[in-house]
Amino acid sequence: MLRNSTVLKTIHSAAKLHVTSSVRHYSRRALTTMAAFPDLRMETMVQTTTKHGMDVIHDPLLSKGTAFSLSERERLGIRGLVPPRTQEMDKQLQRIIRNLRECRTPLEKFVFMTALQDRNETLYYRLLIDNLEELSQIIYTPTVGEACQRFHSIYRRSRGMYFSSLDRGQMAAMVHNWPHDQVDVIVVTDGSRVLGLGDLGANGMQIPIGKLSLYVAGGGIRPTSILPVVLDVGTNNEELLNDPLYLGMGHRRLEGEEYYSFVDEWVHAIQNRYPNALIQFEDFQSKHAYNLLNKYKDKVCCFNDDIQSTSAVALAGVLASLKARGQTFNDLSDERIICVGAGSAGVGVCEGIIDCMVEQGKVKSREEAYSRIWMLDQHGLIGNGTLGSEQTTSGERAELDERQVCYKKKDMKDRMSLEEVVKAVKPTVILGLSGAPGVFTEGAIRAMADGVEKPVVFPLSNPTRQSECTAEQAFEWTDGRAIFASGSPFKDVEYKGQIRKVNQLNNSNSFPGLGLAITTSRATRVTSKMFMETAVTIANMATEDQLKQGILFPGMGELRRVSKEVATRVCEVAYEQGLARAQLPHGSSLKDVIEESMWNPEYVPTIRIDGHM
């Protein structure tokens, strides 16, 4: 309850100033910021609203379901509109979990969770946080892949914003349709390369929604401060274009200048209303992903998840695997790494590894670091065509871009198969970012295991059915000696009477902590140093005993702990690089400030205020 009339007056003034339907008091002990608005992410004493009656019940950010107290029911005008017996969150969770267990398929559980989020976000996030290991697989990969494919069939209620080709010239006005005046994190996609499933157009909205759920559950970002966005520039997916239920624009994708001017209008509109928001570009096809990142990374606070977050967690996995093999991080430049996949994710991962090698100083040049990585695309090794071509696949290879050219092996034939490259190189690490299921063949992995004691096998493509190999295959083909991590979850494997540990090398280990750091420090940019330090932080989190078991880093159930550690280090980098605008209270601990800033899903007293103040 409120302690005195002075506090009440302060809250009423804040409500008037920011024209928001839900205003929360924030702690003086927490971070202070130079921004022109108070930081609404801090600890909460009370929730206020101008809504009344059924409008309260139907607002998922306000609703408590059966948990409204009698006094709240009276002052909010909902007495008699909900069952008379008050049941707190613990009882609600029992009911929800029992009903969730009755869902037969992962997609049914996804629909159930979406319905819960649509009616009571506090309860949704409490359930998610308490069961992250299990439910992250439902609200995100692998289930989100099927949910995207069937989005137009299972659509129930709008969430997020859509900017389409119909909206040219109107985006600056449209952004004001979003009901919240403070947005900390935006995840945006054009749906052109959703996971390993290709072009899903506007159906890709489930990806920003799922990612932002993990920002809230894992990184403590407030649900009122997130915005999922689809840039609907059309689709080239014939099945969707011919489906009368498809909800996106029914024309082919915009390309060239028309496409880039569309994105530019959106970025400027967002910057105009939310200049402090972090923008995460998600699931853009390779030809656009790098162009957009290079255009905006030095102008606005943004990053590309597929390029940079994937790179950070992959680097973390490789560094942790060095420790698991009795080596140190500084031995990275001695690794021999094969990367299967030359798209934005594959190149991004390898660039992050290259950056780390160069930073460590054991290679004389970036070119020398490139010599440690062999890259294959769908045609085979990116090699020297003048030495001959194995022609293992049909079709012509598209011209290599400036990033892919760096990995071209001048001393090896072009288009060599994976197995041939493995036998020639004797790799210590193999990375899969191809989206091609089964591309890690038995012959290739067995040949790798012949050359090293503990082969590091990372099939990182999502969802599970797109994985380059399964965990069971990796352990079977390496006689149980593999150090294994995948992009989507696999169960631990029993091999010859012993349990072999499986790691999930998922971007969720990276971006929630990064987002928490950016919003806490009010950093103006996201830098490559932040991602490198994210990788090192994650790689250092496993204990010696865990490493001996093949566990490289904490599981999803510990995501909030991982996010706190990542956020602390990234905040330090933001201050070191002079990018942070927030000021720490004198004598405060950065880690304590970060922990205080993390939103926790709890019911707080709700009062109604006069909307005309």
N, C-alpha and C positions, 0 to 999 in steps of 0.2 A: 504493500500500500504506500501511497505518497505520505511523506513525513510532515510536510507543512505547506502552507499556502504559497510560500515563496517558490518552492519547487514547482508547484502546480502552475504558477504564473509563468515560470520559465518555459515550461513545456507548451503552454498555450501560445506563447510568443513564437516559439519555434514552428508550431503548426501553422501559424499565420504567415510567417516569413517564407516557408518553403512549400506552401500549398500542397501538402501531402496528406493522404488519407491515413497514414500510419507513421507516427513520429515516436522515436524512442530516445530517452534520456541517455547521455553518455558520460563515462567516468572521467573525473578530473585527473585521476592517476594515470590514465592512459595517454596515448600519443596525442600531441597537438600538431596541427597542420597549418601550413600557410595558405591552404586553399580558401576559397571564398565562402565555404559552407562548413558547418560542423561535421565531424566524423560520426555518422550514424551507426557505425559498425560496433561501437563499444558497448560495455555492459549495460544491461537493461533493468530499469525499475518498473516501468509501466508502459503499456501500449495504449495509444489513443486513436480514436476514429471519429469521423463525422457520420458514419453509416448507422443504420437503425433497422431492427427487425430482420426480415429475411435477407436483406442485403449483407448483413453480418454473417449469417449462416452460410451464404453462398460465396463468400470471399475466402479463398483457400489460405490467404495470408492472415486472416483474422479468426477463422473458424477454429473452435476447440471441440467440435462435435458434442459429446455428452459431458465434457469437462468444464463447461461454464458453471461458475458458482451461482447460487441463488441471487446474490446481490448483482452480479453481472447480468443475469437474465432479466432482472427488473430494469436496470438502467439502460440496457441495450434494446429493450423492447422485444425480447425473444422468449419471455416466460410463456409456457404453454406450446411453444413452437419446437421444442426438443423434449425427449422423454424426461419425466420428472426426477429420476434418480441421477445424481451427479456421480460420474465415474471418471477417475483421474487417468492419467496417461498409461499407467501400468496395466490397468484393466483393458484399456483400448488396445494396447499392444497385444495382449493375450488374444483378443477377438480377431485382430488383423492377422496375426501369425497363424491362427487356426484356419482362417479362411484362405490364406495364401497357400497353406499346405495342401488344400483340396484342389488347387489348380493342377491340371495334368501335364501341361507342356510348358517349356520356357516362355513361349509367346503368350500363353494365357497368364502366366505370372507377370509378364511385361505389361499387359493390358490392365491387370489388377493393380499393379504399382502406379501406373499412369492415372488410373481413376482415383487412387488415394491421394496422389499429388494434386489432383484437380480439386479436391474438396478440403484437404487439411495438410498444408505443407509442413507444419511443425511436426505433426505425427509421422508424416512421410520421412522426414529427415532423421527423426529419432530412430525409426525402424531401420533405415539405411545405415546409419552410423553404427548401430548395435549389431548389425549383421552384414558388414561390408564384404567380408570374404565371400559370402554366398550371393548377396544381392547385387554386387557390382557386376556380376556375370549376367544378371537379368536386365538391369537398366542400361548397361553398356555392353561391350563385347563379351561373349559372341552373340548374344540374343539381339542386340540392337541392329545387327545386319539384316536379319529376317524382318524386324520391325520396320526398317527403312524400305525394304522391298514391298512391304504390304501396307505402307503408311496410308495410302489413299483408300484402302479397304477397311482399316481399323480406326480411322480418324473419328474422334469424338468431340474434342473441344480445342479451340485455338490456344496456342501458347507460342510466344515469341512474335517476331515481325517478319513480314515478307515484303521485299522490294522487287518489283517486276519490271519488265520492259514497258508496261503500261504507265509506270510511275516516273518516267523521265521528266525532269524539270520540277517535280513535286516533292522530292525526298527531303529537302530542308524543312518543309512544312510537316511532312509525314512523321518525322521523328518525334514531334511534339504530341503525337497520338499515344505514345508510350506513357503509362500513368505515373511513372516514378521519376522524380527529379534528380536522383543520384543513381548513377550506374557505374559500378567499379570494373566489371568484366563483361566483355562482349565476345561471344564465339560466333563466327560467321562462316558460312560455306556457300559455294555455288552448286554443290551436289554433283560435281563433274567427275570425282574419283572417290567414291564412298567406300572406305576400307579397301578390300580387294574385289569389290563387286562392280566397280565401274560407274557409269553415268546413271544416277538415279534422280536427277533433277530436283524438284521441290520436295520429293520424298526424303531428301537428305536432312530435313529439319530435325529428325530424331537424333542426329549426331550432335549438334549444338546443345540440344536439351539434355542429352545424356552427359556430355562433357561438363556442362554447368552444374548438373546434380553432383558431380564429383568435386567441382570447385567448392560447393557448399558443404558437402559431407566430409570431404577430405581436407579442404583448405580453410573452412570456416568463413567463407564469403557469405554475406547476408543474402537470403533469397530475394529480397526486394532490390538488390543491387546487381542483378545479372540480367543479361538480355541475349536470348538466342535469335539468330538472324539467318534467313535464306535470301541470297541474291538470285532471284529466278530469272536467269537469262535464257531460258529455254532448255531443251534436252535433245540429244541425238539418239535417245533410246527409243527404238521403233515400237517396242511393246507398250511403253508408256504413252507415246504419241497416239497410239491406236486404241488406248483404253479410255472409254467414256467416263470412268470414275476418277481418272487422274486429275489432281487438283492444281497442278502447275500450268504454266503457259504452254500452249499446244503448238509451239513453233520450234525450229531448230536453234541451236545455241548461237548467240551473238559471238562474233569473232573480231579479231583485229582491233582497230581504233574504237569501233562501236562498243566492244566489250570493255576496254580499258577506261573509256570515258564514263561508262555506266558505273564501274567500281569507284572511279574517282569522285563522281557526284555523291555516292553513298558515304565515302570516307569523309568528305568535306561536311556533309550533313551531320554525321555523328560527331565530328570534331566541334561543330558549332554548338551542339547542345551538351555533349559530354566530353569536354576537352581533356579530362583526367582519366578517362576510361582506358583500360587495357584491351586491345583488340587482338584476338587470336584467330588467325586464318586457318581454316580446317578443311581438309579433303578437297583441295583445288588440284586439278590435273597439273602435271609437271611443267608444261609449257607456260602456264600462268603462275604457278606457285612461286618460282624464283623471281619472275619479273615483278610481281606484286611486292614480294619481300624486299627486293632491292630498291624499289621505288619509294617505299614508305618507312623502312626501318629507321632511317635517320631523320624522319619528319614527324612521326607520331609514335606513341607507345604501342608497339605491336610486335608480334612474332608469328612464325608459321609452325604449327604443332607438328606436322608430318616431317618437316625438315629438321627443326631445332630440338623439340622435345624428344622425338624419336632418337635423334643423335645423342642427346644427353643420357637417356636410359640405356642405350646400346653401349655407349662408352663406359657407363657405370658397370654394366655387366661384364665387359671385357676386363676392366680394372679389377673388379672383385674376383674374377676368375684367375687373375695373376696371383692374388693372395691365396686362393684356394689351391694353387699349384706350387705354393712355397716360394713365390717370387714377390717382387715389389712393383708398385706402380711405374717406377722408372725403367722397368724392363719392357714397357709397351713397344718401344721402337724395335725390339728384337722379334716381335711377333710376325708371323706370316699369315695374312688375312685374305680370305676369299669372300667376296660379296656377290651374291646372286641377286641381281636387281639393280638397274641403272637409272631408275626414275628419281623423283624428287626425294623420296624417303631413303633410297639406297645411297645416292650421292650425298645427301645430308648427313647420314650416319658416318659415312667415310670421311667427310670433311671435318666432322667433330673429332674423329680419331686423329686425323692429320694435325688439326689445331693442337691437340694435346701433345703429340709427339714433338712438334715444333716448340711448344711452351716448355717442355722438359729439357730441351737443349741437347739431346743426345744425337740428333741428326743435324747435319751441316746446313741443310736447306729444305725447303718445302718439297722440292723435286725428289730429294732422297727419301722423304717420308712417303711420297706417292709410290715409290718402288716397293714398299712393304705391303701394298694392297693390289689384288687382282680382281677386276670387276667383270662380271658377265651380265649380258642382257638376254633377251629371249632367243637371240641367235647364237649365243655362246660367248667365249672370251672376246673382250674388246682388245684385239691384237693388231698385228701388222699385216695388212693385206698383201703387201709386196713379197712377203715370205710364203704366201700361199694361204688358202682358206680351206678349212675342213668341210664347209658347207653341210653342217649337221642339221640345218633347218632350211626351209624354203623361204623365199621372199627376200626383198632387199632391206638392208638396215637403213633406217633414216639417218640423215647426217648427224654426227655427234655434235652436241652443244659444247660450249667452252669449258664447262665443268667436267663433262664426260671425257673429253680429250685428254685431260690430265692423267687419266688412269689407263691410257692406251699403252700396251706393252709392245715396244718396238722389237724386242728380241724373241717374240713368240708369234706363232701363226694366228691369224684371225679366226674366230668362230670355233675355237677348240671347245670340246664338250667339257662339262663339269668334271667328269671322271678323269679325262685326260689332263686337265689343269691340276687336279688334286695330285695325281701321280707325279707330275713334273715339279710342283711347288712344295709338296709335303706341308700343307698348312697346319697351323696350330689352332686357328679359329675359322669357322665358316658361318657367315651371316646370310639369312634369307629375307629379302625384302622384295620379292618378285610377285607375290599374289598368285603364284602358280603352284597348286597343290601337288605334292609328290616329286618336286624337282630335285630334292635331295635323294638321289637314288641309293639303293643298297650298295651298288658297286663303288660309288663315290665315297660314302661314309665309311665303308670297310677299308677302302684304300687310305683314307685319312687316319683311321685307327691304327693302321700298320706302321704309320710314320711317327706317331706321338703317343705318349703314355696316357694323357688325359685330354682327348680331343674336346674342344669347346664348340658345341653345336647349338646355334641360335636360329631356329626358324621363326621369324618375327611377323609374318604376314597374318592379317586378320580378315574375317573371323576364323574360327577353328578349322573349318573345312577348306580354307585356303592355305593352311600351313604347309610349309615345304616338306615336312615329315612329322610324324607323331612322336611323342615322348617314348612310347613303347618301341618304335622302330629304332630310334637313336640309341637306346640302351642295348637292344638286341644286336645291332650291327657293330657296336663298339665293345662287345663283351662286358657291358655294364660299366665301362670306364668313362663315359661321356660326362661332361659338365653341361647341363641342359637348361636352356631358358627359351620360352616361346612368347609370342605376342598375345595369344589368347590362352586361357587356362587349360591345362591338362592335369589329370590326377597323377599322384605319385605312382611309380611303377614298381611292381615286385619282380625282381630278376634273380633267379636261382636262390630263392629263399631270403633275399635281402631287399629292403625298400630303398629304391633310388629316388632321390628328391628332384622335384620339378620346380623350376622358378618361372614366374610370369614376369616377363620384361615388358611392362606396359607403361605407356606415357603418363598414366595417372600417378606414377611415382614422382613425376617431374612437375607437371603444370599446376596442380593445386598449390603446392608450396611456392612456386614462382609467382602465381597470382596473388597469394597472400603477402608476399614480400613487396611486390610492386604497389599494391593498394595500401599497405601499411607505411611504406617509406614515401609514397607518392612520387616514385621515380618517373622521370620523363621519358626514358628509353629503356629498351631491353637489349642487352649486349651479349656477345658471344662469351665473354668472361663469366657472365651469370650462369650460362648453361654449362660451361666447363666446371664451375664450382658446384653446381647442382649434381653433376655426375660424380665428382670426387666425394661429395657429402654422402650420397646414396651408397657408393662403393665402400665407404668406411663403416657402414651401419651393422653389418653382420659380425657376430662374435667368432672367435677362433673355432669354437665347437661347431657352430653352424657351418662355417666354411669347410670343415672336415667332412661334414655330412653332405656337402654339395649345395648348401643353401647360400645364395649369394647376397641376398638382402631381405628385409622384412616383407611379409606377405601383405595382401590388401587389408587384412584386419588391423594392421598397424599404420594405416595411411595417414591418420592425423599426426601421429608421432613423426613419421617421415616428413610430412609437410612442415611441421614446426622446425625441424633441423634444416631443411632446405631453405625455408623462409628466412631463418636467422642468418645463414651464410650469404644468401642473395641480398638481403638488406645491407649487410656489411659491405658487399661489393658496390651496391648503389651509393653508399656514403663515400667509399674509397674513390669512386669514379666521379664524384661530384654531381650525381644525377638525382639524389634524393632531395625533395622539397620539404619533407616533414621534419620537425624538430623534436628531439627527444627531451623529455623533462629531465632536469639536472639530477644526476645520480641514479637514473633509472637503468634497469637491465633490459637490453634489447630483446632477449629471449622472453622475459616476463611481459614486455609490451606486446610482443607478437601473440603470446598465449592469451592475453587479455582481449586482444582485438578479434579473436576467433569466435564467431557466432556459435552458440550452442542451442539446440532446439529444446526449449523449455516453455511451458505456458506461464505467462505473466498476467497480472491484473489488467483488464481492459476497461477503459472508460470512454464515454461519449463526450465530445466537445462540440461547441457551436461552430459550424462550418462557415459562418459569416463574420467571424472575429476579424 
